[in-house]
Amino acid sequence: MPASLRDTRSAELYARALNVLPGGVNSPVRAMRAIGRDPLFVVRGEGAELVDADGNRFVDWVLSWGPLIHGHAHPEIIAAVVAAAEDGTSFGAPTIGEVELAEEVTRRMPAVEMVRMTSSGTEAAMSAIRLARASTGRERILKFAGAYHGHSDGLLAEAGSGLATQGIPASPGVPVAATANTIIVPWNDFDAVREAISEHEFAAIIAEPVPANMGLVPAADGFLDLLREQASANGALLIFDEVISGFRVARGGAQESTGVLPDLVVMGKIIGGGLPAAAYGGSHTLMEMIAPAGEVYQAGTLSGNPVATAAGLATLALLDESAYRRLEATTDALARGLREAAGDRPVQVQSTCGLVTTFFSEEPVHDYAGAKACDAAAYGRWCRALLARGVYPPASQFEAWFPSLAHTEEQLERTLAVAAAAFGEVW
Ligand SMILES: *Cc1c(COP(=O)(O)O)cnc(C)c1O
């Protein structure tokens, strides 16, 4: 007998929302269309649990898609936010928190000596590309199929047919000219990277060093080294988009855990501790090209906002070495448990510290084509069955689960029991 979910209040709110918000939401994945149901309206989060408008309680494995590595409403983070807000929410003038946060980032990330803050990862990635173009005097960029770097025009490109192709707009409204300088290459394809590099002069190669926007698809052995080597040989910058991996896969992100050093780093999500903050950074030489130190223009009314900065600082202060050991243990237990729950069904559980994806696939997934070949309908049935039993999964096959420092052993055990029952409902 399948479990069910009360959703009367959520349905009422969704009907109202559809009237005033496109698709009823302010960001597409929240609508849950990819798993074939309507969204649930959240009223409260407590640690790793969510409470919705009908009083349903869920173990939350999304946690705002990455920022909440300490779970919802962590008391120390909330105290820092309240204290900052009481002193004023925005000044449009420098504050000490911005300096402290930038110093903390430079202590953690080996490739970052200097930081410029923005309000969103989209802005940070767009601005890093602008800087790369300014510093190289070139326009073309290399991006990977299935990688997401925010929704700025030039990065909202998808691959045409063929190996290394000129990007075509991934959305109506993106001018063909905006993606004409974006070359798209399949992730983990060594030859396609070499071929693109031999054909073009690039301003930058931009990559998620731990791609998690096509589901989690880690780099093959040596692939990040290849990107470093090929970027340098080409005279291009290497940009790591660590909006997800930064402060999650390790204290200093993937650049620390892999030892592959990019020229520019894009940060977001955890750096804002659940409030809107993001950043890009790199060497003094590159970053001092940014206005007003240099001539590359980039600005923001709420950039380095004191409340967001306080949340980011409080979040990072709680992320010491022991935190990463605990996060790794929780991740491993989740991944192992999901694998056992799936048994011999066609499911691949891929994981790295702080990230897990359950691909509904016979084969391990190495690239976007593999992710797209997954059985999204079966994944949707599984997610609906999880929700009905009190577990809140990412509502898309192309996203990761976000294990956190707030998930308890009991919540983990409950999740795995529910996952097994939900697999039983799919097959
Ligand atoms: C979320 C994300 C972004 C965009 O950040 P926003 O704050 O949503 O604009 C960019 N890159 C990666 C890798 C992301 O996961």
The ligand as a Gaussian input file, in Angstrom:
#p B3LYP/6-31G(d) Opt

LIG

0 1
 C       24.144000      27.337000      -8.283000
 C       25.275000      27.428000      -9.227000
 C       25.593000      28.619000      -9.909000
 C       24.678000      29.809000      -9.894000
 O       24.584000      30.384000      -8.635000
 P       23.282000      31.307000      -8.328000
 O       23.602000      31.874000      -6.982000
 O       22.108000      30.384000      -8.346000
 O       23.213000      32.330000      -9.403000
 C       26.750000      28.659000     -10.650000
 N       27.564000      27.596000     -10.741000
 C       27.299000      26.433000     -10.114000
 C       28.268000      25.304000     -10.220000
 C       26.145000      26.305000      -9.354000
 O       25.853000      25.132000      -8.785000

